[in-house]
Amino acid sequence: MTPWVVVVVHAPWYNTNSTHKCEGESIWKAMEELLYKARVDIVFSGHVHAYEQFTRIYDKKPNPCGPVYITIGDGGNRDGLALK
Ligand SMILES: *[C@@H]1O[C@H](CO)[C@@H](O)[C@H](O)[C@H]1NC(C)=O
């Protein structure tokens, strides 16, 4: 019935770019378990002007039942890419 469960957030919960590091931390702590239990497949975020993709992950460790996290903040912004 529901082949894919997709979530969109603003600030990324997983981000290795030094720009905006840890800014999604409080909402991540509050909501990651909820998304995991809901069997979310993909979490898209923006905020960091870069592209980054993680493997399926939960609680900062690879987990085949966790969502894939993808930052897609590189497209369509006027300020250019994150530089750090
Ligand atoms: C952050 O993102 C920018 C833009 O994509 C990239 O050039 C830079 O290497 C990234 N920095 C890190 C630490 O990944």
PDB file of the backbone (N, CA, C, O) and the ligand in Angstrom, with CONECT records:
HET    LIG  A 101      14
ATOM      1  N   MET A   1       0.823  -1.212   0.000  1.00  0.00           N
ATOM      2  CA  MET A   1       0.000   0.000   0.000  1.00  0.00           C
ATOM      3  C   MET A   1       0.859   1.266   0.000  1.00  0.00           C
ATOM      4  O   MET A   1       0.608   2.199  -0.763  1.00  0.00           O
ATOM      5  N   THR A   2       1.864   1.284   0.857  1.00  0.00           N
ATOM      6  CA  THR A   2       2.745   2.461   0.949  1.00  0.00           C
ATOM      7  C   THR A   2       4.179   2.002   0.705  1.00  0.00           C
ATOM      8  O   THR A   2       4.892   1.666   1.651  1.00  0.00           O
ATOM      9  N   PRO A   3       4.609   1.984  -0.567  1.00  0.00           N
ATOM     10  CA  PRO A   3       5.935   1.422  -0.855  1.00  0.00           C
ATOM     11  C   PRO A   3       7.097   2.250  -0.324  1.00  0.00           C
ATOM     12  O   PRO A   3       8.147   1.695   0.000  1.00  0.00           O
ATOM     13  N   TRP A   4       6.930   3.574  -0.229  1.00  0.00           N
ATOM     14  CA  TRP A   4       8.011   4.433   0.247  1.00  0.00           C
ATOM     15  C   TRP A   4       7.453   5.420   1.255  1.00  0.00           C
ATOM     16  O   TRP A   4       6.390   6.005   1.047  1.00  0.00           O
ATOM     17  N   VAL A   5       8.170   5.599   2.336  1.00  0.00           N
ATOM     18  CA  VAL A   5       7.814   6.637   3.306  1.00  0.00           C
ATOM     19  C   VAL A   5       8.933   7.668   3.282  1.00  0.00           C
ATOM     20  O   VAL A   5      10.080   7.354   3.601  1.00  0.00           O
ATOM     21  N   VAL A   6       8.600   8.900   2.903  1.00  0.00           N
ATOM     22  CA  VAL A   6       9.576   9.965   2.699  1.00  0.00           C
ATOM     23  C   VAL A   6       9.269  11.119   3.660  1.00  0.00           C
ATOM     24  O   VAL A   6       8.114  11.515   3.812  1.00  0.00           O
ATOM     25  N   VAL A   7      10.291  11.645   4.295  1.00  0.00           N
ATOM     26  CA  VAL A   7      10.146  12.765   5.228  1.00  0.00           C
ATOM     27  C   VAL A   7      11.032  13.905   4.737  1.00  0.00           C
ATOM     28  O   VAL A   7      12.136  13.678   4.244  1.00  0.00           O
ATOM     29  N   VAL A   8      10.538  15.133   4.877  1.00  0.00           N
ATOM     30  CA  VAL A   8      11.321  16.317   4.529  1.00  0.00           C
ATOM     31  C   VAL A   8      11.478  17.172   5.788  1.00  0.00           C
ATOM     32  O   VAL A   8      10.494  17.519   6.441  1.00  0.00           O
ATOM     33  N   VAL A   9      12.723  17.505   6.119  1.00  0.00           N
ATOM     34  CA  VAL A   9      13.004  18.398   7.249  1.00  0.00           C
ATOM     35  C   VAL A   9      13.849  19.558   6.731  1.00  0.00           C
ATOM     36  O   VAL A   9      14.351  19.497   5.609  1.00  0.00           O
ATOM     37  N   HIS A  10      14.011  20.589   7.509  1.00  0.00           N
ATOM     38  CA  HIS A  10      14.824  21.714   7.041  1.00  0.00           C
ATOM     39  C   HIS A  10      16.317  21.451   7.287  1.00  0.00           C
ATOM     40  O   HIS A  10      17.058  21.189   6.339  1.00  0.00           O
ATOM     41  N   ALA A  11      16.757  21.515   8.526  1.00  0.00           N
ATOM     42  CA  ALA A  11      18.182  21.299   8.832  1.00  0.00           C
ATOM     43  C   ALA A  11      18.483  19.798   8.878  1.00  0.00           C
ATOM     44  O   ALA A  11      17.707  19.035   9.454  1.00  0.00           O
ATOM     45  N   PRO A  12      19.606  19.358   8.275  1.00  0.00           N
ATOM     46  CA  PRO A  12      19.922  17.931   8.273  1.00  0.00           C
ATOM     47  C   PRO A  12      20.230  17.399   9.671  1.00  0.00           C
ATOM     48  O   PRO A  12      20.823  18.095  10.495  1.00  0.00           O
ATOM     49  N   TRP A  13      19.828  16.179   9.921  1.00  0.00           N
ATOM     50  CA  TRP A  13      20.126  15.506  11.195  1.00  0.00           C
ATOM     51  C   TRP A  13      21.489  14.839  11.115  1.00  0.00           C
ATOM     52  O   TRP A  13      22.177  14.712  12.127  1.00  0.00           O
ATOM     53  N   TYR A  14      21.881  14.418   9.933  1.00  0.00           N
ATOM     54  CA  TYR A  14      23.209  13.850   9.713  1.00  0.00           C
ATOM     55  C   TYR A  14      23.921  14.752   8.716  1.00  0.00           C
ATOM     56  O   TYR A  14      23.430  14.948   7.604  1.00  0.00           O
ATOM     57  N   ASN A  15      25.060  15.300   9.090  1.00  0.00           N
ATOM     58  CA  ASN A  15      25.750  16.288   8.290  1.00  0.00           C
ATOM     59  C   ASN A  15      27.230  16.275   8.653  1.00  0.00           C
ATOM     60  O   ASN A  15      27.587  16.568   9.794  1.00  0.00           O
ATOM     61  N   THR A  16      28.097  15.939   7.694  1.00  0.00           N
ATOM     62  CA  THR A  16      29.529  16.003   7.990  1.00  0.00           C
ATOM     63  C   THR A  16      30.143  17.313   7.523  1.00  0.00           C
ATOM     64  O   THR A  16      31.305  17.591   7.817  1.00  0.00           O
ATOM     65  N   ASN A  17      29.373  18.124   6.794  1.00  0.00           N
ATOM     66  CA  ASN A  17      29.897  19.413   6.338  1.00  0.00           C
ATOM     67  C   ASN A  17      30.070  20.320   7.565  1.00  0.00           C
ATOM     68  O   ASN A  17      29.246  20.292   8.479  1.00  0.00           O
ATOM     69  N   SER A  18      31.124  21.111   7.581  1.00  0.00           N
ATOM     70  CA  SER A  18      31.343  21.957   8.764  1.00  0.00           C
ATOM     71  C   SER A  18      30.339  23.105   8.840  1.00  0.00           C
ATOM     72  O   SER A  18      30.149  23.703   9.899  1.00  0.00           O
ATOM     73  N   THR A  19      29.694  23.411   7.699  1.00  0.00           N
ATOM     74  CA  THR A  19      28.673  24.456   7.709  1.00  0.00           C
ATOM     75  C   THR A  19      27.415  23.924   8.409  1.00  0.00           C
ATOM     76  O   THR A  19      26.954  22.818   8.126  1.00  0.00           O
ATOM     77  N   HIS A  20      26.876  24.723   9.316  1.00  0.00           N
ATOM     78  CA  HIS A  20      25.656  24.379  10.061  1.00  0.00           C
ATOM     79  C   HIS A  20      25.771  23.076  10.849  1.00  0.00           C
ATOM     80  O   HIS A  20      24.774  22.383  11.052  1.00  0.00           O
ATOM     81  N   LYS A  21      26.964  22.747  11.287  1.00  0.00           N
ATOM     82  CA  LYS A  21      27.195  21.517  12.030  1.00  0.00           C
ATOM     83  C   LYS A  21      26.311  21.466  13.281  1.00  0.00           C
ATOM     84  O   LYS A  21      26.235  22.439  14.032  1.00  0.00           O
ATOM     85  N   CYS A  22      25.656  20.346  13.497  1.00  0.00           N
ATOM     86  CA  CYS A  22      24.852  20.046  14.694  1.00  0.00           C
ATOM     87  C   CYS A  22      23.603  20.919  14.857  1.00  0.00           C
ATOM     88  O   CYS A  22      22.960  20.865  15.905  1.00  0.00           O
ATOM     89  N   GLU A  23      23.248  21.707  13.867  1.00  0.00           N
ATOM     90  CA  GLU A  23      22.071  22.565  14.036  1.00  0.00           C
ATOM     91  C   GLU A  23      20.760  21.788  14.059  1.00  0.00           C
ATOM     92  O   GLU A  23      19.759  22.290  14.571  1.00  0.00           O
ATOM     93  N   GLY A  24      20.747  20.572  13.515  1.00  0.00           N
ATOM     94  CA  GLY A  24      19.525  19.759  13.570  1.00  0.00           C
ATOM     95  C   GLY A  24      19.483  18.844  14.785  1.00  0.00           C
ATOM     96  O   GLY A  24      18.597  17.996  14.894  1.00  0.00           O
ATOM     97  N   GLU A  25      20.431  19.010  15.699  1.00  0.00           N
ATOM     98  CA  GLU A  25      20.621  18.072  16.819  1.00  0.00           C
ATOM     99  C   GLU A  25      19.403  17.932  17.739  1.00  0.00           C
ATOM    100  O   GLU A  25      19.027  16.811  18.080  1.00  0.00           O
ATOM    101  N   SER A  26      18.786  19.029  18.142  1.00  0.00           N
ATOM    102  CA  SER A  26      17.694  18.915  19.115  1.00  0.00           C
ATOM    103  C   SER A  26      16.476  18.224  18.511  1.00  0.00           C
ATOM    104  O   SER A  26      15.845  17.400  19.173  1.00  0.00           O
ATOM    105  N   ILE A  27      16.139  18.547  17.270  1.00  0.00           N
ATOM    106  CA  ILE A  27      14.988  17.892  16.635  1.00  0.00           C
ATOM    107  C   ILE A  27      15.323  16.439  16.312  1.00  0.00           C
ATOM    108  O   ILE A  27      14.453  15.569  16.364  1.00  0.00           O
ATOM    109  N   TRP A  28      16.598  16.177  15.975  1.00  0.00           N
ATOM    110  CA  TRP A  28      17.033  14.794  15.743  1.00  0.00           C
ATOM    111  C   TRP A  28      16.821  13.961  17.005  1.00  0.00           C
ATOM    112  O   TRP A  28      16.267  12.864  16.938  1.00  0.00           O
ATOM    113  N   LYS A  29      17.256  14.472  18.142  1.00  0.00           N
ATOM    114  CA  LYS A  29      17.104  13.737  19.403  1.00  0.00           C
ATOM    115  C   LYS A  29      15.642  13.483  19.718  1.00  0.00           C
ATOM    116  O   LYS A  29      15.286  12.419  20.225  1.00  0.00           O
ATOM    117  N   ALA A  30      14.795  14.457  19.419  1.00  0.00           N
ATOM    118  CA  ALA A  30      13.377  14.331  19.742  1.00  0.00           C
ATOM    119  C   ALA A  30      12.633  13.401  18.793  1.00  0.00           C
ATOM    120  O   ALA A  30      11.646  12.784  19.192  1.00  0.00           O
ATOM    121  N   MET A  31      13.085  13.285  17.543  1.00  0.00           N
ATOM    122  CA  MET A  31      12.244  12.624  16.545  1.00  0.00           C
ATOM    123  C   MET A  31      12.831  11.402  15.847  1.00  0.00           C
ATOM    124  O   MET A  31      12.094  10.700  15.154  1.00  0.00           O
ATOM    125  N   GLU A  32      14.111  11.118  15.996  1.00  0.00           N
ATOM    126  CA  GLU A  32      14.681  10.018  15.211  1.00  0.00           C
ATOM    127  C   GLU A  32      13.996   8.680  15.499  1.00  0.00           C
ATOM    128  O   GLU A  32      13.725   7.920  14.569  1.00  0.00           O
ATOM    129  N   GLU A  33      13.713   8.379  16.763  1.00  0.00           N
ATOM    130  CA  GLU A  33      13.080   7.103  17.103  1.00  0.00           C
ATOM    131  C   GLU A  33      11.689   6.984  16.468  1.00  0.00           C
ATOM    132  O   GLU A  33      11.295   5.913  16.006  1.00  0.00           O
ATOM    133  N   LEU A  34      10.957   8.097  16.453  1.00  0.00           N
ATOM    134  CA  LEU A  34       9.620   8.108  15.841  1.00  0.00           C
ATOM    135  C   LEU A  34       9.702   7.731  14.360  1.00  0.00           C
ATOM    136  O   LEU A  34       8.910   6.921  13.878  1.00  0.00           O
ATOM    137  N   LEU A  35      10.656   8.319  13.644  1.00  0.00           N
ATOM    138  CA  LEU A  35      10.807   8.007  12.221  1.00  0.00           C
ATOM    139  C   LEU A  35      11.262   6.562  12.019  1.00  0.00           C
ATOM    140  O   LEU A  35      10.831   5.887  11.084  1.00  0.00           O
ATOM    141  N   TYR A  36      12.137   6.102  12.907  1.00  0.00           N
ATOM    142  CA  TYR A  36      12.626   4.717  12.809  1.00  0.00           C
ATOM    143  C   TYR A  36      11.460   3.739  12.987  1.00  0.00           C
ATOM    144  O   TYR A  36      11.323   2.790  12.215  1.00  0.00           O
ATOM    145  N   LYS A  37      10.628   3.968  13.997  1.00  0.00           N
ATOM    146  CA  LYS A  37       9.486   3.079  14.253  1.00  0.00           C
ATOM    147  C   LYS A  37       8.452   3.151  13.140  1.00  0.00           C
ATOM    148  O   LYS A  37       7.734   2.182  12.895  1.00  0.00           O
ATOM    149  N   ALA A  38       8.374   4.289  12.470  1.00  0.00           N
ATOM    150  CA  ALA A  38       7.439   4.446  11.347  1.00  0.00           C
ATOM    151  C   ALA A  38       8.014   3.866  10.056  1.00  0.00           C
ATOM    152  O   ALA A  38       7.373   3.919   9.007  1.00  0.00           O
ATOM    153  N   ARG A  39       9.225   3.312  10.137  1.00  0.00           N
ATOM    154  CA  ARG A  39       9.905   2.677   8.998  1.00  0.00           C
ATOM    155  C   ARG A  39      10.077   3.623   7.813  1.00  0.00           C
ATOM    156  O   ARG A  39       9.837   3.264   6.661  1.00  0.00           O
ATOM    157  N   VAL A  40      10.497   4.834   8.134  1.00  0.00           N
ATOM    158  CA  VAL A  40      10.768   5.823   7.091  1.00  0.00           C
ATOM    159  C   VAL A  40      11.931   5.343   6.221  1.00  0.00           C
ATOM    160  O   VAL A  40      12.916   4.805   6.727  1.00  0.00           O
ATOM    161  N   ASP A  41      11.804   5.546   4.895  1.00  0.00           N
ATOM    162  CA  ASP A  41      12.839   5.109   3.959  1.00  0.00           C
ATOM    163  C   ASP A  41      13.877   6.196   3.693  1.00  0.00           C
ATOM    164  O   ASP A  41      15.077   5.923   3.678  1.00  0.00           O
ATOM    165  N   ILE A  42      13.412   7.434   3.481  1.00  0.00           N
ATOM    166  CA  ILE A  42      14.315   8.511   3.063  1.00  0.00           C
ATOM    167  C   ILE A  42      13.961   9.795   3.822  1.00  0.00           C
ATOM    168  O   ILE A  42      12.786  10.135   3.957  1.00  0.00           O
ATOM    169  N   VAL A  43      14.970  10.497   4.310  1.00  0.00           N
ATOM    170  CA  VAL A  43      14.784  11.822   4.912  1.00  0.00           C
ATOM    171  C   VAL A  43      15.572  12.825   4.074  1.00  0.00           C
ATOM    172  O   VAL A  43      16.798  12.748   3.996  1.00  0.00           O
ATOM    173  N   PHE A  44      14.867  13.761   3.449  1.00  0.00           N
ATOM    174  CA  PHE A  44      15.513  14.828   2.686  1.00  0.00           C
ATOM    175  C   PHE A  44      15.610  16.074   3.558  1.00  0.00           C
ATOM    176  O   PHE A  44      14.691  16.383   4.316  1.00  0.00           O
ATOM    177  N   SER A  45      16.727  16.786   3.445  1.00  0.00           N
ATOM    178  CA  SER A  45      16.857  18.070   4.137  1.00  0.00           C
ATOM    179  C   SER A  45      17.555  19.065   3.227  1.00  0.00           C
ATOM    180  O   SER A  45      18.089  18.699   2.180  1.00  0.00           O
ATOM    181  N   GLY A  46      17.545  20.319   3.635  1.00  0.00           N
ATOM    182  CA  GLY A  46      18.229  21.377   2.898  1.00  0.00           C
ATOM    183  C   GLY A  46      19.185  22.072   3.854  1.00  0.00           C
ATOM    184  O   GLY A  46      20.030  21.430   4.478  1.00  0.00           O
ATOM    185  N   HIS A  47      19.046  23.389   3.964  1.00  0.00           N
ATOM    186  CA  HIS A  47      19.766  24.225   4.929  1.00  0.00           C
ATOM    187  C   HIS A  47      21.256  24.318   4.625  1.00  0.00           C
ATOM    188  O   HIS A  47      21.764  25.420   4.419  1.00  0.00           O
ATOM    189  N   VAL A  48      21.970  23.198   4.591  1.00  0.00           N
ATOM    190  CA  VAL A  48      23.391  23.211   4.221  1.00  0.00           C
ATOM    191  C   VAL A  48      23.455  23.227   2.702  1.00  0.00           C
ATOM    192  O   VAL A  48      22.896  22.341   2.056  1.00  0.00           O
ATOM    193  N   HIS A  49      24.120  24.211   2.120  1.00  0.00           N
ATOM    194  CA  HIS A  49      24.182  24.350   0.663  1.00  0.00           C
ATOM    195  C   HIS A  49      25.193  23.368   0.089  1.00  0.00           C
ATOM    196  O   HIS A  49      26.261  23.753  -0.386  1.00  0.00           O
ATOM    197  N   ALA A  50      24.829  22.090   0.144  1.00  0.00           N
ATOM    198  CA  ALA A  50      25.696  21.015  -0.320  1.00  0.00           C
ATOM    199  C   ALA A  50      24.830  19.787  -0.553  1.00  0.00           C
ATOM    200  O   ALA A  50      23.673  19.733  -0.137  1.00  0.00           O
ATOM    201  N   TYR A  51      25.418  18.796  -1.231  1.00  0.00           N
ATOM    202  CA  TYR A  51      24.760  17.494  -1.379  1.00  0.00           C
ATOM    203  C   TYR A  51      25.524  16.487  -0.536  1.00  0.00           C
ATOM    204  O   TYR A  51      26.755  16.458  -0.552  1.00  0.00           O
ATOM    205  N   GLU A  52      24.795  15.668   0.194  1.00  0.00           N
ATOM    206  CA  GLU A  52      25.431  14.602   0.945  1.00  0.00           C
ATOM    207  C   GLU A  52      24.420  13.483   1.156  1.00  0.00           C
ATOM    208  O   GLU A  52      23.249  13.740   1.435  1.00  0.00           O
ATOM    209  N   GLN A  53      24.873  12.251   1.023  1.00  0.00           N
ATOM    210  CA  GLN A  53      23.977  11.106   1.210  1.00  0.00           C
ATOM    211  C   GLN A  53      24.602  10.112   2.168  1.00  0.00           C
ATOM    212  O   GLN A  53      25.784   9.785   2.057  1.00  0.00           O
ATOM    213  N   PHE A  54      23.812   9.640   3.100  1.00  0.00           N
ATOM    214  CA  PHE A  54      24.256   8.623   4.048  1.00  0.00           C
ATOM    215  C   PHE A  54      23.608   7.290   3.717  1.00  0.00           C
ATOM    216  O   PHE A  54      22.559   7.240   3.075  1.00  0.00           O
ATOM    217  N   THR A  55      24.242   6.212   4.160  1.00  0.00           N
ATOM    218  CA  THR A  55      23.620   4.900   4.075  1.00  0.00           C
ATOM    219  C   THR A  55      22.433   4.860   5.043  1.00  0.00           C
ATOM    220  O   THR A  55      22.215   5.818   5.786  1.00  0.00           O
ATOM    221  N   ARG A  56      21.676   3.784   5.045  1.00  0.00           N
ATOM    222  CA  ARG A  56      20.616   3.644   6.047  1.00  0.00           C
ATOM    223  C   ARG A  56      21.275   3.701   7.424  1.00  0.00           C
ATOM    224  O   ARG A  56      22.263   3.015   7.683  1.00  0.00           O
ATOM    225  N   ILE A  57      20.708   4.534   8.300  1.00  0.00           N
ATOM    226  CA  ILE A  57      21.391   4.815   9.566  1.00  0.00           C
ATOM    227  C   ILE A  57      20.362   5.062  10.661  1.00  0.00           C
ATOM    228  O   ILE A  57      19.272   5.572  10.399  1.00  0.00           O
ATOM    229  N   TYR A  58      20.716   4.698  11.887  1.00  0.00           N
ATOM    230  CA  TYR A  58      19.883   4.992  13.054  1.00  0.00           C
ATOM    231  C   TYR A  58      20.806   5.148  14.248  1.00  0.00           C
ATOM    232  O   TYR A  58      21.712   4.338  14.447  1.00  0.00           O
ATOM    233  N   ASP A  59      20.585   6.175  15.036  1.00  0.00           N
ATOM    234  CA  ASP A  59      21.378   6.439  16.227  1.00  0.00           C
ATOM    235  C   ASP A  59      22.879   6.484  15.902  1.00  0.00           C
ATOM    236  O   ASP A  59      23.709   5.948  16.636  1.00  0.00           O
ATOM    237  N   LYS A  60      23.195   7.138  14.785  1.00  0.00           N
ATOM    238  CA  LYS A  60      24.574   7.387  14.342  1.00  0.00           C
ATOM    239  C   LYS A  60      25.330   6.125  13.930  1.00  0.00           C
ATOM    240  O   LYS A  60      26.554   6.152  13.799  1.00  0.00           O
ATOM    241  N   LYS A  61      24.608   5.014  13.726  1.00  0.00           N
ATOM    242  CA  LYS A  61      25.264   3.777  13.273  1.00  0.00           C
ATOM    243  C   LYS A  61      24.523   3.221  12.060  1.00  0.00           C
ATOM    244  O   LYS A  61      23.298   3.319  11.990  1.00  0.00           O
ATOM    245  N   PRO A  62      25.246   2.641  11.109  1.00  0.00           N
ATOM    246  CA  PRO A  62      24.568   1.997   9.983  1.00  0.00           C
ATOM    247  C   PRO A  62      23.541   0.987  10.493  1.00  0.00           C
ATOM    248  O   PRO A  62      23.829   0.204  11.399  1.00  0.00           O
ATOM    249  N   ASN A  63      22.342   1.008   9.907  1.00  0.00           N
ATOM    250  CA  ASN A  63      21.264   0.125  10.355  1.00  0.00           C
ATOM    251  C   ASN A  63      20.356  -0.138   9.160  1.00  0.00           C
ATOM    252  O   ASN A  63      19.787   0.805   8.610  1.00  0.00           O
ATOM    253  N   PRO A  64      20.206  -1.384   8.746  1.00  0.00           N
ATOM    254  CA  PRO A  64      19.412  -1.675   7.537  1.00  0.00           C
ATOM    255  C   PRO A  64      17.945  -1.274   7.653  1.00  0.00           C
ATOM    256  O   PRO A  64      17.254  -1.188   6.638  1.00  0.00           O
ATOM    257  N   CYS A  65      17.457  -1.030   8.858  1.00  0.00           N
ATOM    258  CA  CYS A  65      16.048  -0.616   9.030  1.00  0.00           C
ATOM    259  C   CYS A  65      15.901   0.897   9.201  1.00  0.00           C
ATOM    260  O   CYS A  65      14.779   1.393   9.310  1.00  0.00           O
ATOM    261  N   GLY A  66      17.000   1.631   9.226  1.00  0.00           N
ATOM    262  CA  GLY A  66      16.926   3.080   9.367  1.00  0.00           C
ATOM    263  C   GLY A  66      16.734   3.752   8.017  1.00  0.00           C
ATOM    264  O   GLY A  66      16.900   3.110   6.980  1.00  0.00           O
ATOM    265  N   PRO A  67      16.384   5.042   8.013  1.00  0.00           N
ATOM    266  CA  PRO A  67      16.243   5.770   6.749  1.00  0.00           C
ATOM    267  C   PRO A  67      17.596   6.130   6.125  1.00  0.00           C
ATOM    268  O   PRO A  67      18.618   6.188   6.810  1.00  0.00           O
ATOM    269  N   VAL A  68      17.576   6.367   4.821  1.00  0.00           N
ATOM    270  CA  VAL A  68      18.692   7.011   4.127  1.00  0.00           C
ATOM    271  C   VAL A  68      18.501   8.514   4.332  1.00  0.00           C
ATOM    272  O   VAL A  68      17.394   9.025   4.163  1.00  0.00           O
ATOM    273  N   TYR A  69      19.563   9.219   4.691  1.00  0.00           N
ATOM    274  CA  TYR A  69      19.494  10.677   4.869  1.00  0.00           C
ATOM    275  C   TYR A  69      20.203  11.353   3.708  1.00  0.00           C
ATOM    276  O   TYR A  69      21.353  11.036   3.405  1.00  0.00           O
ATOM    277  N   ILE A  70      19.517  12.284   3.059  1.00  0.00           N
ATOM    278  CA  ILE A  70      20.082  12.984   1.905  1.00  0.00           C
ATOM    279  C   ILE A  70      19.920  14.491   2.099  1.00  0.00           C
ATOM    280  O   ILE A  70      18.804  14.984   2.266  1.00  0.00           O
ATOM    281  N   THR A  71      21.023  15.208   2.076  1.00  0.00           N
ATOM    282  CA  THR A  71      21.001  16.676   2.102  1.00  0.00           C
ATOM    283  C   THR A  71      21.028  17.164   0.659  1.00  0.00           C
ATOM    284  O   THR A  71      21.913  16.796  -0.113  1.00  0.00           O
ATOM    285  N   ILE A  72      20.053  17.995   0.301  1.00  0.00           N
ATOM    286  CA  ILE A  72      19.967  18.508  -1.069  1.00  0.00           C
ATOM    287  C   ILE A  72      19.839  20.030  -1.043  1.00  0.00           C
ATOM    288  O   ILE A  72      19.006  20.611  -1.739  1.00  0.00           O
ATOM    289  N   GLY A  73      20.688  20.665  -0.220  1.00  0.00           N
ATOM    290  CA  GLY A  73      20.628  22.113  -0.098  1.00  0.00           C
ATOM    291  C   GLY A  73      21.478  22.836  -1.137  1.00  0.00           C
ATOM    292  O   GLY A  73      21.625  24.057  -1.071  1.00  0.00           O
ATOM    293  N   ASP A  74      22.040  22.097  -2.098  1.00  0.00           N
ATOM    294  CA  ASP A  74      22.943  22.723  -3.069  1.00  0.00           C
ATOM    295  C   ASP A  74      22.213  23.367  -4.238  1.00  0.00           C
ATOM    296  O   ASP A  74      22.763  24.259  -4.885  1.00  0.00           O
ATOM    297  N   GLY A  75      21.012  22.945  -4.520  1.00  0.00           N
ATOM    298  CA  GLY A  75      20.335  23.455  -5.718  1.00  0.00           C
ATOM    299  C   GLY A  75      19.459  24.669  -5.444  1.00  0.00           C
ATOM    300  O   GLY A  75      18.786  24.746  -4.416  1.00  0.00           O
ATOM    301  N   GLY A  76      19.475  25.612  -6.371  1.00  0.00           N
ATOM    302  CA  GLY A  76      18.491  26.681  -6.372  1.00  0.00           C
ATOM    303  C   GLY A  76      18.665  27.781  -5.352  1.00  0.00           C
ATOM    304  O   GLY A  76      17.753  28.588  -5.172  1.00  0.00           O
ATOM    305  N   ASN A  77      19.803  27.849  -4.674  1.00  0.00           N
ATOM    306  CA  ASN A  77      19.980  28.953  -3.719  1.00  0.00           C
ATOM    307  C   ASN A  77      20.830  30.047  -4.346  1.00  0.00           C
ATOM    308  O   ASN A  77      21.628  29.776  -5.242  1.00  0.00           O
ATOM    309  N   ARG A  78      20.665  31.285  -3.880  1.00  0.00           N
ATOM    310  CA  ARG A  78      21.399  32.424  -4.439  1.00  0.00           C
ATOM    311  C   ARG A  78      22.782  32.595  -3.850  1.00  0.00           C
ATOM    312  O   ARG A  78      23.634  33.262  -4.436  1.00  0.00           O
ATOM    313  N   ASP A  79      23.009  31.993  -2.693  1.00  0.00           N
ATOM    314  CA  ASP A  79      24.249  32.246  -1.948  1.00  0.00           C
ATOM    315  C   ASP A  79      25.425  31.386  -2.387  1.00  0.00           C
ATOM    316  O   ASP A  79      26.552  31.611  -1.946  1.00  0.00           O
ATOM    317  N   GLY A  80      25.179  30.402  -3.250  1.00  0.00           N
ATOM    318  CA  GLY A  80      26.262  29.507  -3.666  1.00  0.00           C
ATOM    319  C   GLY A  80      26.409  28.337  -2.712  1.00  0.00           C
ATOM    320  O   GLY A  80      25.639  28.189  -1.763  1.00  0.00           O
ATOM    321  N   LEU A  81      27.415  27.502  -2.977  1.00  0.00           N
ATOM    322  CA  LEU A  81      27.637  26.307  -2.186  1.00  0.00           C
ATOM    323  C   LEU A  81      28.267  26.647  -0.841  1.00  0.00           C
ATOM    324  O   LEU A  81      28.937  27.668  -0.688  1.00  0.00           O
ATOM    325  N   ALA A  82      28.035  25.762   0.132  1.00  0.00           N
ATOM    326  CA  ALA A  82      28.773  25.840   1.390  1.00  0.00           C
ATOM    327  C   ALA A  82      30.248  25.665   1.052  1.00  0.00           C
ATOM    328  O   ALA A  82      30.595  24.827   0.220  1.00  0.00           O
ATOM    329  N   LEU A  83      31.106  26.433   1.675  1.00  0.00           N
ATOM    330  CA  LEU A  83      32.517  26.389   1.273  1.00  0.00           C
ATOM    331  C   LEU A  83      33.401  25.613   2.239  1.00  0.00           C
ATOM    332  O   LEU A  83      34.595  25.464   1.978  1.00  0.00           O
ATOM    333  N   LYS A  84      32.862  25.115   3.340  1.00  0.00           N
ATOM    334  CA  LYS A  84      33.711  24.428   4.314  1.00  0.00           C
ATOM    335  C   LYS A  84      33.266  22.985   4.496  1.00  0.00           C
ATOM    336  O   LYS A  84      33.865  22.249   5.279  1.00  0.00           O
TER     337      LYS A  84
HETATM  338  C1  LIG A 101      30.705  21.147   2.279  1.00  0.00           C
HETATM  339  O1  LIG A 101      29.962  21.286   1.087  1.00  0.00           O
HETATM  340  C2  LIG A 101      30.676  21.972   0.055  1.00  0.00           C
HETATM  341  C3  LIG A 101      29.712  22.154  -1.119  1.00  0.00           C
HETATM  342  O2  LIG A 101      29.241  20.955  -1.619  1.00  0.00           O
HETATM  343  C4  LIG A 101      31.905  21.173  -0.341  1.00  0.00           C
HETATM  344  O3  LIG A 101      32.637  21.870  -1.329  1.00  0.00           O
HETATM  345  C5  LIG A 101      32.761  20.962   0.896  1.00  0.00           C
HETATM  346  O4  LIG A 101      33.842  20.093   0.580  1.00  0.00           O
HETATM  347  C6  LIG A 101      31.943  20.329   2.008  1.00  0.00           C
HETATM  348  N1  LIG A 101      32.753  20.233   3.220  1.00  0.00           N
HETATM  349  C7  LIG A 101      32.925  19.088   3.861  1.00  0.00           C
HETATM  350  C8  LIG A 101      33.754  19.169   5.093  1.00  0.00           C
HETATM  351  O5  LIG A 101      32.418  18.053   3.472  1.00  0.00           O
CONECT  338  339  347
CONECT  339  338  340
CONECT  340  339  341  343
CONECT  341  340  342
CONECT  342  341
CONECT  343  340  344  345
CONECT  344  343
CONECT  345  343  346  347
CONECT  346  345
CONECT  347  338  345  348
CONECT  348  347  349
CONECT  349  348  350  351
CONECT  350  349
CONECT  351  349
END
